[in-house]
Amino acid sequence: MSIFDGRKVVMKLPKNFISEAWTKIQAKISNLTADRASTLEDEVQVILEEMDGKGVDISPLKKLLASFLKLPTSYDQERSTLADKATEVEELFAASRSYKEAKKKAESLRARRDASQKEVEEIESKVSAAEEEYRRCADVSVAAANDLADVEEKRRHLEANLQDLVNYKLCLD
């Protein structure tokens, strides 16, 4: 004959309940990936509230789970920070590449500017030489015109002298 010990049954109920709840939590944790860890917190919180409602002291379990659940939150924060830094690195890399391209382009433009300046100097030198030659030719032309006028005057003078000589010779004859 078995004697019903109600006390034993009542004491086992919370223990069984806690054991089953813990089994549920373990199942959720075992299927957990690092990316889904932060979503587990709400589900575990519901189970803990059910367990807490039974009048059983589960504060040590709550502390352990709270410290465990801080890790995924910390992981999520670090992953977010890492993603932000990766984006920043990509932006810096792109900016660095753009800077290097701009620097090369600036150097190329400076070289082209210097070559153009040398070309301008050469052209200015040729223009100066041409202007000087033109001035000399213009001076020669003016001098030639003056000389031509002098020559013309001398020719007229010579012709007049020649005429005088011819007239003088005719007078002598």
DODREN-432037 format. One line per 5 residues: number of its first residue (from 1); their letters; for each residue z, y, x of N, C-alpha, C. Coordinates in nm, 4 decimals, always signed. Layout:
N
NUM> a> Z/Y/X/Z/Y/X/Z/Y/X  ...
This chain:
173
1> msifd> +0.0000/-0.1130/+0.0802/+0.0000/+0.0000/+0.0000/+0.0000/+0.1235/+0.0877  -0.0846/+0.2100/+0.0508/-0.0959/+0.3305/+0.1304/-0.0266/+0.4439/+0.0601  +0.0343/+0.5198/+0.1378/+0.1081/+0.6331/+0.0828/+0.0248/+0.7585/+0.1120  +0.0054/+0.8336/+0.0087/-0.0714/+0.9577/+0.0215/+0.0149/+1.0616/+0.0896  -0.0321/+1.1048/+0.2037/+0.0400/+1.2098/+0.2758/-0.0416/+1.3385/+0.2620
6> grkvv> -0.0080/+1.4198/+0.1679/-0.0800/+1.5428/+0.1363/-0.0792/+1.6423/+0.2504  +0.0261/+1.6377/+0.3220/+0.0391/+1.7296/+0.4333/-0.0688/+1.7041/+0.5383  -0.0913/+1.5749/+0.5651/-0.1916/+1.5361/+0.6615/-0.3298/+1.5803/+0.6144  -0.3567/+1.5631/+0.4885/-0.4868/+1.5991/+0.4317/-0.5071/+1.7493/+0.4397  -0.4049/+1.8238/+0.4031/-0.4139/+1.9695/+0.4042/-0.4311/+2.0206/+0.5467
11> mklpk> -0.3640/+1.9595/+0.6430/-0.3738/+2.0032/+0.7820/-0.5111/+1.9706/+0.8404  -0.5707/+1.8602/+0.7933/-0.7005/+1.8204/+0.8458/-0.8128/+1.9068/+0.7892  -0.7958/+1.9610/+0.6685/-0.9022/+2.0398/+0.6053/-0.9437/+2.1599/+0.6908  -0.8501/+2.2441/+0.7314/-0.8933/+2.3572/+0.8139/-0.9544/+2.3113/+0.9458  -0.8971/+2.2030/+1.0006/-0.9472/+2.1517/+1.1266/-1.0908/+2.1029/+1.1087
16> nfise> -1.1150/+2.0302/+1.0000/-1.2506/+1.9816/+0.9714/-1.3459/+2.0998/+0.9461  -1.2985/+2.1971/+0.8742/-1.3807/+2.3139/+0.8429/-1.4196/+2.3879/+0.9709  -1.3188/+2.4081/+1.0559/-1.3444/+2.4770/+1.1827/-1.4395/+2.3946/+1.2683  -1.4193/+2.2652/+1.2705/-1.5051/+2.1768/+1.3479/-1.6494/+2.1849/+1.2981  -1.6678/+2.1831/+1.1660/-1.8027/+2.1921/+1.1099/-1.8649/+2.3294/+1.1379
21> awtki> -1.7854/+2.4334/+1.1259/-1.8363/+2.5677/+1.1523/-1.8764/+2.5810/+1.2991  -1.7912/+2.5256/+1.3859/-1.8226/+2.5311/+1.5283/-1.9499/+2.4524/+1.5580  -1.9682/+2.3398/+1.4920/-2.0897/+2.2598/+1.5089/-2.2126/+2.3420/+1.4694  -2.2010/+2.4179/+1.3598/-2.3121/+2.5041/+1.3171/-2.3419/+2.6107/+1.4238  -2.2354/+2.6704/+1.4753/-2.2534/+2.7741/+1.5779/-2.3171/+2.7144/+1.7028
26> qakis> -2.2690/+2.5946/+1.7444/-2.3250/+2.5291/+1.8623/-2.4737/+2.4980/+1.8427  -2.5092/+2.4539/+1.7221/-2.6502/+2.4233/+1.6940/-2.7352/+2.5494/+1.7075  -2.6847/+2.6591/+1.6561/-2.7589/+2.7850/+1.6662/-2.7701/+2.8299/+1.8122  -2.6624/+2.8147/+1.8874/-2.6632/+2.8559/+2.0280/-2.7559/+2.7666/+2.1098  -2.7571/+2.6357/+2.0811/-2.8400/+2.5443/+2.1595/-2.9893/+2.5712/+2.1393
31> nltad> -3.0284/+2.6200/+2.0227/-3.1695/+2.6515/+1.9969/-3.2058/+2.7944/+2.0382  -3.1121/+2.8599/+2.0976/-3.1273/+3.0013/+2.1285/-3.2096/+3.0236/+2.2548  -3.2966/+3.1232/+2.2500/-3.3677/+3.1690/+2.3699/-3.3156/+3.3088/+2.4014  -3.3424/+3.3535/+2.5203/-3.2920/+3.4851/+2.5616/-3.3488/+3.5963/+2.4741  -3.4705/+3.5778/+2.4272/-3.5324/+3.6809/+2.3438/-3.4712/+3.6875/+2.2039
36> rastl> -3.4168/+3.5760/+2.1544/-3.3607/+3.5722/+2.0194/-3.2090/+3.5837/+2.0179  -3.1483/+3.5990/+2.1321/-3.0020/+3.5973/+2.1405/-2.9376/+3.7080/+2.0591  -2.9985/+3.8240/+2.0571/-2.9360/+3.9347/+1.9843/-2.9413/+3.9138/+1.8329  -3.0343/+3.8331/+1.7841/-3.0423/+3.8074/+1.6392/-2.9343/+3.7103/+1.5938  -2.8775/+3.6371/+1.6863/-2.7756/+3.5374/+1.6529/-2.6447/+3.6021/+1.6093
41> edevq> -2.6185/+3.7201/+1.6565/-2.4898/+3.7846/+1.6316/-2.4587/+3.7953/+1.4822  -2.5551/+3.8354/+1.4021/-2.5310/+3.8485/+1.2577/-2.5004/+3.7133/+1.1934  -2.5746/+3.6103/+1.2330/-2.5524/+3.4770/+1.1761/-2.4137/+3.4236/+1.2129  -2.3737/+3.4414/+1.3374/-2.2419/+3.3950/+1.3824/-2.1325/+3.4737/+1.3115  -2.1560/+3.6016/+1.2890/-2.0568/+3.6854/+1.2210/-2.0301/+3.6332/+1.0798
46> vilee> -2.1343/+3.5891/+1.0101/-2.1172/+3.5338/+0.8744/-2.0311/+3.4077/+0.8797  -2.0588/+3.3206/+0.9751/-1.9811/+3.1957/+0.9881/-1.8359/+3.2274/+1.0221  -1.8142/+3.3225/+1.1136/-1.6772/+3.3588/+1.1512/-1.6006/+3.4176/+1.0325  -1.6669/+3.4956/+0.9498/-1.5999/+3.5515/+0.8315/-1.5598/+3.4409/+0.7341  -1.6456/+3.3389/+0.7198/-1.6108/+3.2252/+0.6339/-1.4893/+3.1521/+0.6898
51> mdgkg> -1.4892/+3.1321/+0.8206/-1.3777/+3.0615/+0.8835/-1.2493/+3.1435/+0.8718  -1.2617/+3.2737/+0.8900/-1.1458/+3.3618/+0.8840/-1.0870/+3.3649/+0.7433  -1.1705/+3.3479/+0.6435/-1.1250/+3.3502/+0.5047/-1.0404/+3.2294/+0.4675  -1.0401/+3.1291/+0.5482/-0.9628/+3.0072/+0.5189/-0.8192/+3.0179/+0.5673  -0.7834/+3.1285/+0.6274/-0.6451/+3.1473/+0.6691/-0.6126/+3.0813/+0.8010
56> vdisp> -0.7121/+3.0505/+0.8793/-0.6899/+2.9858/+1.0081/-0.7089/+3.0906/+1.1175  -0.6233/+3.0862/+1.2197/-0.6320/+3.1813/+1.3299/-0.7461/+3.1401/+1.4229  -0.8517/+3.2159/+1.4205/-0.9677/+3.1859/+1.5057/-0.9934/+3.2999/+1.6052  -0.8901/+3.3780/+1.6331/-0.9065/+3.4924/+1.7235/-0.9536/+3.4510/+1.8633  -0.9049/+3.3391/+1.9223/-0.9581/+3.3006/+2.0539/-1.1087/+3.2715/+2.0472
61> lkkll> -1.1493/+3.2052/+1.9386/-1.2910/+3.1742/+1.9217/-1.3719/+3.3030/+1.9049  -1.3169/+3.3965/+1.8294/-1.3847/+3.5250/+1.8093/-1.4021/+3.5979/+1.9426  -1.2973/+3.5951/+2.0261/-1.3048/+3.6632/+2.1555/-1.4123/+3.6004/+2.2444  -1.4123/+3.4657/+2.2465/-1.5119/+3.3964/+2.3284/-1.6541/+3.4261/+2.2797  -1.6725/+3.4194/+2.1484/-1.8056/+3.4467/+2.0939/-1.8457/+3.5929/+2.1148
66> asflk> -1.7487/+3.6835/+2.1031/-1.7787/+3.8254/+2.1250/-1.8240/+3.8487/+2.2687  -1.7525/+3.7868/+2.3649/-1.7929/+3.8043/+2.5048/-1.9282/+3.7378/+2.5304  -1.9527/+3.6240/+2.4622/-2.0821/+3.5573/+2.4758/-2.1942/+3.6442/+2.4177  -2.1672/+3.7046/+2.3037/-2.2703/+3.7838/+2.2361/-2.2946/+3.9190/+2.3035  -2.2021/+3.9603/+2.3902/-2.2261/+4.0825/+2.4669/-2.3378/+4.0601/+2.5689
71> lptsy> -2.3478/+3.9366/+2.6179/-2.4495/+3.9056/+2.7187/-2.5918/+3.9286/+2.6667  -2.6264/+3.8777/+2.5479/-2.7627/+3.9052/+2.4988/-2.7884/+4.0542/+2.4766  -2.6857/+4.1246/+2.4304/-2.7022/+4.2685/+2.4098/-2.7287/+4.3363/+2.5433  -2.6504/+4.2966/+2.6430/-2.6700/+4.3505/+2.7771/-2.8082/+4.3121/+2.8299  -2.8467/+4.1859/+2.8031/-2.9787/+4.1380/+2.8449/-3.0887/+4.2215/+2.7793
76> dqers> -3.0754/+4.2464/+2.6491/-3.1749/+4.3267/+2.5770/-3.1840/+4.4676/+2.6346  -3.0677/+4.5256/+2.6655/-3.0676/+4.6604/+2.7228/-3.1371/+4.6613/+2.8593  -3.1045/+4.5625/+2.9411/-3.1654/+4.5550/+3.0740/-3.3152/+4.5280/+3.0646  -3.3545/+4.4421/+2.9704/-3.4966/+4.4125/+2.9515/-3.5699/+4.5389/+2.9067  -3.5073/+4.6136/+2.8167/-3.5665/+4.7391/+2.7703/-3.5786/+4.8385/+2.8857
81> tladk> -3.4725/+4.8464/+2.9660/-3.4747/+4.9352/+3.0828/-3.5845/+4.8924/+3.1796  -3.5948/+4.7606/+3.2008/-3.6976/+4.7084/+3.2901/-3.8370/+4.7408/+3.2366  -3.8565/+4.7247/+3.1066/-3.9867/+4.7571/+3.0467/-4.0173/+4.9055/+3.0638  -3.9145/+4.9897/+3.0437/-3.9339/+5.1341/+3.0620/-3.9713/+5.1656/+3.2066  -3.9013/+5.1001/+3.3001/-3.9294/+5.1242/+3.4417/-4.0679/+5.0712/+3.4788
86> ateve> -4.1062/+4.9568/+3.4206/-4.2401/+4.9031/+3.4475/-4.3466/+5.0001/+3.3974  -4.3230/+5.0562/+3.2800/-4.4162/+5.1564/+3.2264/-4.4204/+5.2777/+3.3177  -4.3033/+5.3193/+3.3625/-4.2952/+5.4348/+3.4521/-4.3672/+5.4063/+3.5834  -4.3505/+5.2839/+3.6352/-4.4180/+5.2457/+3.7597/-4.5696/+5.2486/+3.7393  -4.6157/+5.1965/+3.6251/-4.7591/+5.1992/+3.5966/-4.8101/+5.3430/+3.5899
91> elfaa> -4.7329/+5.4290/+3.5240/-4.7724/+5.5700/+3.5141/-4.7741/+5.6351/+3.6521  -4.6720/+5.6046/+3.7336/-4.6677/+5.6599/+3.8690/-4.7836/+5.6076/+3.9537  -4.8153/+5.4791/+3.9366/-4.9269/+5.4207/+4.0097/-5.0574/+5.4892/+3.9697  -5.0756/+5.5100/+3.8391/-5.1960/+5.5784/+3.7906/-5.2003/+5.7220/+3.8424  -5.0848/+5.7884/+3.8406/-5.0786/+5.9262/+3.8912/-5.1077/+5.9293/+4.0409
96> srsyk> -5.0550/+5.8321/+4.1134/-5.0788/+5.8238/+4.2574/-5.2275/+5.8021/+4.2852  -5.2881/+5.7128/+4.2079/-5.4305/+5.6855/+4.2237/-5.5115/+5.8128/+4.1938  -5.4746/+5.8809/+4.0866/-5.5435/+6.0058/+4.0506/-5.5253/+6.1105/+4.1602  -5.4040/+6.1173/+4.2142/-5.3766/+6.2124/+4.3226/-5.4643/+6.1820/+4.4437  -5.4725/+6.0538/+4.4812/-5.5536/+6.0160/+4.5969/-5.7009/+6.0479/+4.5728
101> eakkk> -5.7489/+6.0202/+4.4503/-5.8881/+6.0513/+4.4181/-5.9118/+6.2019/+4.4233  -5.8173/+6.2784/+4.3697/-5.8302/+6.4245/+4.3715/-5.8274/+6.4763/+4.5151  -5.7430/+6.4160/+4.5978/-5.7335/+6.4572/+4.7379/-5.8653/+6.4290/+4.8105  -5.9233/+6.3099/+4.7860/-6.0521/+6.2772/+4.8473/-6.1600/+6.3736/+4.7993  -6.1583/+6.4030/+4.6702/-6.2577/+6.4946/+4.6145/-6.2411/+6.6338/+4.6752
106> aeslr> -6.1155/+6.6778/+4.6904/-6.0891/+6.8087/+4.7510/-6.1390/+6.8114/+4.8954  -6.1145/+6.7039/+4.9698/-6.1625/+6.6969/+5.1079/-6.3150/+6.7008/+5.1116  -6.3770/+6.6274/+5.0202/-6.5230/+6.6268/+5.0121/-6.5756/+6.7663/+4.9797  -6.5098/+6.8328/+4.8846/-6.5517/+6.9682/+4.8478/-6.5305/+7.0663/+4.9629  -6.4210/+7.0499/+5.0378/-6.3978/+7.1360/+5.1542/-6.5079/+7.1157/+5.2584
111> arrda> -6.5432/+6.9884/+5.2806/-6.6489/+6.9587/+5.3775/-6.7814/+7.0201/+5.3312  -6.8107/+7.0081/+5.2019/-6.9337/+7.0677/+5.1484/-6.9290/+7.2201/+5.1594  -6.8105/+7.2782/+5.1340/-6.7954/+7.4229/+5.1453/-6.8193/+7.4675/+5.2895  -6.7598/+7.3933/+5.3848/-6.7772/+7.4281/+5.5259/-6.9244/+7.4172/+5.5665  -6.9907/+7.3102/+5.5206/-7.1329/+7.2930/+5.5518/-7.2141/+7.4064/+5.4897
116> sqkev> -7.1791/+7.4433/+5.3681/-7.2492/+7.5539/+5.3009/-7.2252/+7.6851/+5.3746  -7.1019/+7.7059/+5.4215/-7.0720/+7.8281/+5.4967/-7.1536/+7.8339/+5.6257  -7.1654/+7.7205/+5.6941/-7.2457/+7.7166/+5.8168/-7.3922/+7.7455/+5.7841  -7.4383/+7.6880/+5.6741/-7.5763/+7.7109/+5.6327/-7.5978/+7.8587/+5.5983  -7.5008/+7.9184/+5.5294/-7.5088/+8.0611/+5.4958/-7.5111/+8.1447/+5.6231
121> eeies> -7.4262/+8.1095/+5.7202/-7.4234/+8.1829/+5.8468/-7.5579/+8.1729/+5.9187  -7.6170/+8.0523/+5.9178/-7.7476/+8.0344/+5.9817/-7.8535/+8.1184/+5.9106  -7.8500/+8.1171/+5.7776/-7.9475/+8.1946/+5.6997/-7.9273/+8.3438/+5.7239  -7.8011/+8.3885/+5.7265/-7.7733/+8.5296/+5.7539/-7.8226/+8.5689/+5.8927  -7.8057/+8.4788/+5.9882/-7.8538/+8.5046/+6.1240/-8.0063/+8.5178/+6.1239
126> kvsaa> -8.0743/+8.4291/+6.0518/-8.2205/+8.4354/+6.0435/-8.2651/+8.5630/+5.9724  -8.1928/+8.6007/+5.8657/-8.2250/+8.7241/+5.7928/-8.2069/+8.8447/+5.8843  -8.0971/+8.8461/+5.9597/-8.0730/+8.9569/+6.0534/-8.1846/+8.9652/+6.1567  -8.2246/+8.8499/+6.2078/-8.3329/+8.8478/+6.3071/-8.4626/+8.8981/+6.2440  -8.4895/+8.8553/+6.1211/-8.6116/+8.8994/+6.0526/-8.6062/+9.0496/+6.0248
131> eeeyr> -8.4888/+9.0997/+5.9836/-8.4746/+9.2433/+5.9593/-8.4959/+9.3225/+6.0879  -8.4417/+9.2734/+6.1978/-8.4579/+9.3400/+6.3278/-8.6052/+9.3414/+6.3688  -8.6707/+9.2282/+6.3501/-8.8131/+9.2206/+6.3835/-8.8934/+9.3158/+6.2941  -8.8559/+9.3239/+6.1670/-8.9234/+9.4154/+6.0744/-8.9039/+9.5598/+6.1200  -8.7805/+9.5947/+6.1594/-8.7531/+9.7304/+6.2064/-8.8385/+9.7637/+6.3294
136> rcadv> -8.8464/+9.6659/+6.4205/-8.9282/+9.6881/+6.5402/-9.0752/+9.7081/+6.5031  -9.1208/+9.6239/+6.4087/-9.2601/+9.6376/+6.3649/-9.2808/+9.7711/+6.2944  -9.1848/+9.8117/+6.2143/-9.1958/+9.9404/+6.1443/-9.1947/+10.0541/+6.2453  -9.1097/+10.0414/+6.3475/-9.1048/+10.1436/+6.4517/-9.2376/+10.1492/+6.5261  -9.2942/+10.0317/+6.5542/-9.4230/+10.0250/+6.6224/-9.5292/+10.0878/+6.5334
141> svaaa> -9.5217/+10.0586/+6.4056/-9.6190/+10.1128/+6.3113/-9.6099/+10.2647/+6.3070  -9.4877/+10.3187/+6.3002/-9.4678/+10.4638/+6.3001/-9.5135/+10.5213/+6.4334  -9.4754/+10.4530/+6.5422/-9.5172/+10.4987/+6.6744/-9.6688/+10.4913/+6.6862  -9.7248/+10.3846/+6.6338/-9.8699/+10.3695/+6.6381/-9.9361/+10.4793/+6.5561  -9.8792/+10.5112/+6.4414/-9.9352/+10.6186/+6.3584/-9.9249/+10.7519/+6.4322
146> ndlad> -9.8107/+10.7770/+6.4976/-9.7933/+10.9001/+6.5764/-9.8906/+10.9018/+6.6938  -9.9001/+10.7870/+6.7615/-9.9921/+10.7759/+6.8740/-10.1360/+10.7938/+6.8271  -10.1672/+10.7372/+6.7116/-10.3016/+10.7494/+6.6565/-10.3334/+10.8965/+6.6267  -10.2354/+10.9679/+6.5735/-10.2548/+11.1115/+6.5475/-10.2762/+11.1860/+6.6786  -10.1979/+11.1501/+6.7819/-10.2138/+11.2127/+6.9134/-10.3514/+11.1808/+6.9713
151> veekr> -10.3884/+11.0544/+6.9587/-10.5181/+11.0116/+7.0105/-10.6302/+11.0857/+6.9364  -10.6155/+11.0971/+6.8076/-10.7153/+11.1675/+6.7264/-10.7239/+11.3140/+6.7697  -10.6110/+11.3755/+6.7933/-10.6056/+11.5144/+6.8400/-10.6732/+11.5262/+6.9759  -10.6426/+11.4322/+7.0633/-10.7015/+11.4340/+7.1974/-10.8520/+11.4094/+7.1882  -10.8940/+11.3226/+7.0978/-11.0359/+11.2951/+7.0813/-11.1076/+11.4227/+7.0350
156> rhlea> -11.0484/+11.4910/+6.9393/-11.1075/+11.6147/+6.8907/-11.1120/+11.7184/+7.0040  -11.0020/+11.7206/+7.0779/-10.9957/+11.8152/+7.1895/-11.1033/+11.7816/+7.2932  -11.1167/+11.6509/+7.3212/-11.2186/+11.6077/+7.4166/-11.3586/+11.6374/+7.3629  -11.3790/+11.6133/+7.2382/-11.5098/+11.6414/+7.1788/-11.5409/+11.7925/+7.1876  -11.4368/+11.8702/+7.1612/-11.4559/+12.0155/+7.1699/-11.4892/+12.0555/+7.3133
161> nlqdl> -11.4167/+11.9964/+7.4095/-11.4435/+12.0234/+7.5507/-11.5835/+11.9768/+7.5879  -11.6186/+11.8599/+7.5343/-11.7510/+11.8063/+7.5614/-11.8568/+11.9021/+7.5051  -11.8349/+11.9529/+7.3914/-11.9287/+12.0459/+7.3284/-11.9365/+12.1747/+7.4110  -11.8220/+12.2184/+7.4578/-11.8204/+12.3385/+7.5416/-11.8990/+12.3142/+7.6705  -11.8793/+12.1962/+7.7285/-11.9518/+12.1627/+7.8510/-12.1016/+12.1542/+7.8244
166> vnykl> -12.1350/+12.0953/+7.7143/-12.2773/+12.0843/+7.6798/-12.3332/+12.2261/+7.6588  -12.2609/+12.3086/+7.5918/-12.3049/+12.4460/+7.5683/-12.3101/+12.5221/+7.7018  -12.2174/+12.4982/+7.7875/-12.2134/+12.5642/+7.9165/-12.3312/+12.5205/+8.0000  -12.3628/+12.3906/+7.9970/-12.4745/+12.3372/+8.0711/-12.6030/+12.3972/+8.0153  -12.6135/+12.4105/+7.8907/-12.7325/+12.4688/+7.8298/-12.7433/+12.6174/+7.8685
171> cld> -12.6345/+12.6803/+7.8798/-12.6356/+12.8201/+7.9208/-12.6786/+12.8313/+8.0673  -12.6456/+12.7410/+8.1452/-12.6785/+12.7415/+8.2864/-12.8252/+12.7046/+8.3060  -12.8769/+12.6346/+8.2282/-13.0165/+12.5948/+8.2411/-13.1015/+12.7045/+8.2008
